[in-house]
């Protein structure tokens, strides 16, 4: 099985290098049909979101990042670890603009575990009514 690095997704999603974008398009078409199989890891998904939303790089809104990335999760030949957690994290990221994607992933994991308490100094979590943030004492 092939593993995909973040730059494969980024060339496809941003088309910032047309030759590479076309090659990646063909790859993703093969993955869509199931003709090819590939996977990636959670860190790569997080890196993609970081780069797309970074002011230094593409400066896309949370909503736009989510909209661009979500369709790739449905490709028949692309296996993404914890797919449901990352899809939920993209939803949270798109709707809670104060959260970094890593925080959205944490919340998605908390939801799956039905956890309501989070130890953190990050006050951005205070805007999430479903959890109670506490600081160590």
C-alpha positions in Angstrom: 0.0 0.0 0.0 1.2 3.5 -0.8 1.4 6.2 1.9 0.7 9.8 0.9 2.6 12.8 2.2 0.9 16.2 2.9 2.4 17.7 -0.3 0.5 15.3 -2.5 -2.8 16.5 -1.0 -1.6 20.1 -1.1 -0.6 20.1 -4.8 -4.0 18.6 -5.6 -6.0 21.0 -3.4 -4.2 24.2 -4.3 -3.1 23.6 -7.9 -0.1 25.8 -7.1 2.1 23.7 -9.4 0.0 22.7 -12.4 2.1 19.8 -13.6 2.2 18.3 -10.1 -1.5 19.1 -9.6 -2.4 17.1 -12.7 -0.4 14.1 -11.6 -2.1 14.3 -8.2 -5.5 14.6 -9.9 -4.8 11.4 -11.8 -3.8 9.7 -8.5 -6.9 10.8 -6.7 -9.1 9.7 -9.7 -7.5 6.2 -9.3 -8.2 6.3 -5.6 -11.8 7.4 -6.2 -12.4 4.4 -8.5 -10.7 2.1 -6.1 -8.2 1.2 -8.8 -5.4 2.2 -6.5 -5.1 2.0 -2.7 -3.3 4.4 -0.5 -3.3 5.6 3.1 -1.8 8.4 5.2 -1.6 9.1 8.9 -3.3 11.5 11.3 -0.3 13.9 11.5 -0.5 14.4 7.7 -4.1 15.4 7.9 -3.2 17.9 10.6 -0.3 19.3 8.6 -2.6 19.8 5.6 -5.0 21.8 7.6 -2.2 23.8 9.2 -0.7 24.7 5.8 -4.0 25.5 4.1 -5.1 27.8 6.9 -1.6 29.4 7.5 -1.4 33.1 6.8 2.1 32.5 5.5 0.9 30.0 2.9 -2.7 29.9 1.6 -4.7 31.7 4.4 -7.9 29.8 3.8 -10.8 30.1 6.2 -11.6 27.2 8.5 -14.8 26.6 6.5 -12.9 26.6 3.2 -10.3 24.2 4.5 -13.0 21.8 5.6 -14.9 22.1 2.3 -11.7 21.3 0.3 -10.6 18.4 2.4 -13.8 16.6 3.2 -14.4 15.1 -0.3 -11.0 13.3 -0.1 -12.2 11.4 2.9 -14.8 9.7 0.7 -12.3 8.3 -1.9 -12.9 4.5 -2.1 -9.2 3.7 -2.3 -7.9 6.1 0.4 -7.7 4.7 3.9 -7.5 7.3 6.6 -7.0 6.2 10.2 -9.8 7.3 12.5 -11.7 8.8 9.5 -14.8 9.5 11.6 -12.9 11.4 14.2 -11.2 13.6 11.6 -14.4 14.2 9.7 -16.0 15.4 13.0 -12.9 17.5 13.7 -13.3 19.2 10.3 -16.9 20.0 11.2 -15.9 21.4 14.6 -13.0 23.4 13.0 -15.4 24.9 10.4 -17.9 26.0 13.1 -15.6 27.1 16.0 -13.3 29.7 14.5 -11.4 30.2 17.7 -10.1 26.6 17.7 -7.0 25.3 16.1 -7.5 22.1 14.2 -5.5 20.2 16.8 -8.1 21.4 19.4 -10.9 20.3 17.1 -9.4 16.8 16.9 -9.1 16.7 20.7 -12.8 17.7 21.0 -13.8 15.0 18.4 -12.0 12.4 20.5 -13.7 13.7 23.6 -17.1 13.4 22.0 -16.4 9.8 21.0 -15.4 9.0 24.6 -18.3 11.1 26.0 -15.8 13.0 28.0 -17.0 16.3 29.4 -14.0 17.6 31.3 -10.8 18.9 29.8 -7.7 20.0 31.7 -6.2 22.9 29.8 -4.9 26.4 30.1 -6.3 27.2 26.6 -9.3 29.5 27.2 -10.4 29.0 23.6 -12.2 25.9 24.9 -14.4 28.0 27.1 -16.5 28.8 24.0 -17.5 25.1 23.8 -20.6 24.7 25.9 -20.5 20.9 25.8 -17.3 20.7 27.9 -16.0 22.1 31.1 -12.4 23.3 31.0 -10.4 23.1 34.2 -6.9 24.0 35.1 -4.7 21.8 37.3 -4.5 23.1 40.9 
